[in-house]
Amino acid sequence: MARPIWTGTLSFGLLNVPVSLMSGERKVDLSFRMLDSRDRKPIRYERVNAETGEEVPWKDVVKAFEYDKGSYVVIEEQDIKSAAPESHETVEVETFVDAGMIPPQFFEKPYVLVPAKKAEKGYVLLRETLKATKQVGIARVVIRTREYLAAVMPQDDALLLMLLRYPQELVDPADYKLPEGKPSTYRITAKEMDMAKQLIGSMSGKWVPDDYHDEFRARLEAVIKKKMKSKGALAKAEDNEPEAAEDTATNVVDFMSLLQKSIASNKRTPAKKGAAKKTARKTAKKKAPVKKAPVKKKTATAAGKSAKRRTG
């Protein structure tokens, strides 16, 4: 059973609800080890002095901040502790805001708040009140040694704690060169807008998260299993990346034509489970323009038989 990150209280106004903070995500990345290709032994990374080349033991390692090139100020553990927030056991809600007021780029990481025994009433009271008012609580919480900004929000039977990024951690989109102005500035006609809306309508569906899977990870797992069975023999992943269509959208493409083709293809997103990739490939094969008639590829067996006939 999963263990809590910490236990403490969820505080809003004068109300305190004992809770446990549980992880709301699951790591599924495949991790790799670095090996020496000569004997397949793991490589060990060492702490080495940049000047002498000698290994530095952990007891002699200190943290420092480089304030100028080659100039450092050493930071002791007590310095870090003195700057750390005092409260480590409270999710303290400071204000409530409309749920739609927080831009998506602020959300960083999910946690689940689980009520302690006999603390269900306060938990449910906050959850249902947030649902009724369509608001979320903006709070501060200390996890390990860092203070985070967070949003407390309801989802079904749960209260989620969503860690938020601070404004200084985000890049302002205005820093980049983006197309400004009205659609007419880019010669987008009312008919093209209508066709685009029709396309979106034809592709609209319900959000079903289980319909989406990390297909790269699944293919990589298959390669790993294949290599395990062949005792390390070279196995090559199949290249299933579809070729780009010749009429890939750019600023000079006939948008009306593309929109009409998209609507005519009657594609819908998302597709049913396990069928999304196959449908996309079939559609790409049917719709992608080709200059020459496709030539059937001979299998290795067929090619071998043909060669025998010619030599015979």
C-alpha positions in Angstrom: 0.0 0.0 0.0 1.2 3.5 -0.8 2.7 5.5 2.0 1.8 9.2 2.6 4.2 11.9 1.7 3.4 13.5 5.0 0.5 13.8 7.4 -0.9 17.1 8.8 -3.9 19.3 8.5 -5.8 21.1 5.8 -6.6 24.5 7.2 -9.1 27.1 5.9 -10.4 29.8 8.2 -10.9 28.3 11.6 -11.5 24.8 10.3 -8.8 22.2 10.4 -9.1 18.8 8.7 -6.5 16.1 9.5 -5.3 14.7 6.2 -2.5 12.6 4.6 -0.8 13.8 1.4 -0.7 10.9 -1.1 1.0 10.9 -4.5 -1.4 11.5 -7.4 0.9 10.3 -10.2 2.6 7.0 -11.1 6.1 6.9 -12.6 6.1 4.6 -15.7 9.4 5.7 -17.4 11.8 3.0 -18.4 15.1 3.6 -16.6 18.5 2.6 -18.1 21.9 1.9 -16.7 25.2 2.9 -18.3 27.5 -0.1 -19.0 31.1 -0.6 -20.2 30.7 -2.0 -23.7 33.8 -4.2 -23.2 32.6 -6.3 -20.3 29.0 -5.1 -19.8 29.7 -4.0 -16.2 27.9 -1.0 -14.7 29.7 2.4 -14.8 30.1 4.2 -11.4 30.1 7.9 -11.3 32.6 9.5 -8.9 32.9 12.9 -7.3 36.2 14.2 -8.6 38.1 17.4 -7.8 38.3 19.4 -11.1 41.9 20.5 -10.4 43.5 17.4 -8.9 41.4 14.7 -10.4 41.2 13.0 -7.0 37.9 11.5 -5.7 36.2 13.6 -3.1 34.5 11.8 -0.2 31.0 12.8 0.8 32.1 14.3 4.1 34.2 16.9 2.3 31.4 17.9 -0.2 29.7 21.3 0.5 27.0 23.2 -1.3 27.9 26.6 -2.8 26.3 29.3 -5.0 28.3 30.6 -7.9 27.6 34.3 -8.0 30.3 35.1 -10.6 32.4 33.0 -12.9 34.7 31.0 -10.6 33.5 32.8 -7.5 31.5 30.9 -4.9 29.8 31.4 -1.5 29.5 28.3 0.6 26.0 27.6 2.0 25.8 25.6 5.2 22.9 23.3 6.2 21.9 25.8 8.9 21.7 28.5 6.3 19.2 26.5 4.4 17.2 25.6 7.5 17.0 29.3 8.5 15.4 30.2 5.2 13.0 27.2 5.2 9.3 27.9 6.2 8.4 27.0 9.8 5.1 25.2 9.1 5.7 21.7 7.7 2.4 20.1 8.6 -0.3 22.4 7.3 -1.9 23.0 3.9 -3.0 26.5 4.7 -5.6 27.9 2.4 -5.2 31.7 2.1 -7.9 32.5 -0.4 -10.6 31.1 -2.7 -10.8 31.9 -6.4 -13.0 30.9 -9.4 -11.7 27.6 -10.8 -11.4 29.0 -14.3 -9.1 31.9 -13.2 -5.9 29.8 -13.1 -4.2 29.4 -16.5 -3.2 25.8 -17.4 0.5 26.5 -17.5 0.5 27.1 -13.7 -0.5 23.5 -12.8 2.5 21.3 -12.1 1.9 18.1 -10.1 -1.1 16.3 -8.6 -1.5 15.0 -5.0 -4.5 13.4 -3.3 -5.6 14.7 0.1 -6.9 11.7 2.2 -8.9 12.5 5.4 -7.8 10.9 8.6 -10.3 8.7 10.6 -13.2 10.7 12.0 -12.2 13.7 9.9 -14.6 12.9 7.0 -17.2 15.6 7.9 -14.9 18.6 7.5 -13.4 17.0 4.3 -16.8 16.4 2.7 -18.0 19.9 3.8 -15.1 21.6 2.0 -15.3 19.3 -1.1 -19.0 19.9 -1.6 -18.8 23.6 -0.9 -16.1 24.0 -3.5 -18.2 22.0 -6.0 -21.2 24.2 -5.3 -19.3 27.5 -5.6 -17.1 26.3 -8.5 -14.0 27.6 -6.6 -10.6 26.3 -5.6 -8.5 27.1 -2.6 -5.1 28.7 -3.1 -2.8 27.4 -0.4 0.8 27.2 0.7 2.4 23.8 1.7 5.9 22.7 2.7 6.9 19.4 1.2 10.3 18.2 2.5 12.3 21.4 2.5 10.5 23.6 -0.1 7.5 25.7 0.1 5.0 25.4 -2.7 2.0 27.3 -4.0 -0.9 24.9 -4.4 -4.6 24.7 -5.4 -7.1 22.6 -3.4 -9.8 21.4 -5.8 -12.6 18.9 -5.8 -12.8 15.9 -8.1 -15.5 13.3 -7.6 -15.1 12.0 -4.1 -11.6 13.5 -3.7 -9.9 16.7 -2.8 -6.8 17.2 -5.0 -3.8 19.2 -4.1 -2.4 20.6 -7.3 1.1 22.1 -7.0 1.3 25.4 -8.9 4.3 27.1 -10.5 5.2 30.5 -9.3 4.9 33.3 -11.9 8.7 33.7 -12.1 9.0 30.1 -13.2 7.0 30.7 -16.3 8.0 32.2 -19.6 5.6 34.9 -20.9 4.3 33.8 -24.3 4.7 37.5 -25.3 8.5 36.9 -25.2 8.1 35.0 -28.5 7.2 36.2 -31.9 3.5 35.2 -32.3 1.0 36.1 -35.0 -1.0 39.1 -33.7 -4.1 40.7 -35.1 -7.4 39.6 -36.5 -8.0 36.6 -38.8 -8.5 38.9 -41.7 -4.9 40.1 -41.3 -3.8 36.6 -42.4 -6.4 36.4 -45.2 -8.6 34.0 -43.3 -12.1 34.2 -44.8 -15.4 33.7 -43.0 -16.0 30.5 -45.0 -12.7 29.0 -43.9 -13.7 29.8 -40.2 -17.0 28.0 -40.8 -15.3 25.0 -42.4 -12.8 24.8 -39.5 -15.7 24.9 -37.0 -17.4 22.1 -38.9 -14.2 20.1 -38.9 -13.9 20.5 -35.1 -17.5 19.5 -34.7 -17.0 16.4 -36.7 -14.0 15.4 -34.7 -15.5 16.2 -31.3 -16.0 13.5 -28.7 -15.9 12.8 -25.0 -12.7 13.0 -23.0 -11.8 9.3 -22.2 -8.3 9.2 -20.7 -8.1 5.4 -21.0 -8.2 5.7 -24.7 -4.7 7.2 -24.8 -1.5 5.2 -24.1 2.2 5.9 -24.3 2.8 3.9 -27.5 6.5 4.7 -27.7 7.0 3.1 -24.2 5.0 0.0 -25.3 7.1 -0.5 -28.4 10.3 0.0 -26.4 9.1 -2.6 -23.9 8.5 -5.0 -26.8 12.1 -4.4 -28.1 13.5 -5.0 -24.6 11.5 -8.3 -24.2 12.7 -9.4 -27.6 16.3 -8.7 -26.7 15.9 -10.6 -23.4 14.6 -13.6 -25.2 17.4 -13.5 -27.8 20.0 -13.1 -25.0 21.2 -9.7 -26.0 21.1 -10.2 -29.8 20.6 -7.0 -31.8 16.9 -6.2 -32.1 15.7 -3.3 -34.2 12.5 -1.4 -33.5 10.1 -1.2 -36.5 9.7 2.3 -38.0 6.0 2.8 -38.0 6.2 6.6 -38.3 3.8 7.6 -41.2 5.2 9.8 -43.9 4.1 13.4 -43.9 1.4 14.2 -46.5 2.5 16.4 -49.4 -0.1 19.0 -48.5 1.1 19.6 -45.0 -0.4 22.8 -43.7 1.6 26.0 -44.0 0.8 29.7 -44.4 0.5 29.3 -48.2 -1.6 26.1 -48.3 -5.2 26.1 -49.5 -6.9 25.9 -46.1 -10.4 25.4 -47.6 -9.2 22.3 -49.5 -7.6 20.9 -46.4 -10.7 21.5 -44.3 -12.9 19.9 -46.8 -10.7 16.8 -47.0 -10.6 16.5 -43.2 -14.4 16.8 -42.9 -14.9 14.3 -45.8 -12.6 11.8 -44.1 -15.1 11.8 -41.2 -12.3 11.4 -38.7 -13.2 11.5 -35.0 -11.1 12.0 -32.0 -10.6 10.2 -29.7 -11.0 6.8 -31.3 -12.0 3.6 -29.5 -9.5 1.9 -27.3 -6.6 0.4 -29.2 -7.9 1.6 -32.5 -6.6 5.2 -32.6 -3.2 4.3 -34.2 -4.6 1.8 -36.7 -7.3 4.2 -37.8 -4.8 7.0 -38.3 -2.6 4.7 -40.4 -5.4 3.4 -42.6 -6.6 7.0 -43.2 -3.1 8.1 -44.0 -2.7 5.3 -46.6 -6.1 6.1 -48.2 -5.7 9.9 -48.3 -2.0 10.5 -48.8 -1.4 11.6 -52.4 1.0 9.4 -54.4 2.7 10.1 -57.7 3.2 6.5 -58.8 1.2 3.4 -58.4 2.3 1.4 -55.3 4.7 -1.5 -56.1 4.1 -4.6 -54.1 7.1 -5.5 -52.1 8.3 -9.1 -52.4 8.9 -11.0 -49.2 12.3 -12.5 -48.5 10.9 -16.0 -49.3 9.3 -14.9 -52.6 12.4 -13.1 -53.6 14.5 -16.2 -52.9 12.2 -18.4 -55.0 12.4 -15.9 -58.0 16.2 -15.9 -57.8 16.2 -19.8 -57.9 14.0 -19.8 -61.0 16.3 -17.4 -62.8 19.5 -19.3 -61.8 17.8 -22.6 -62.6 
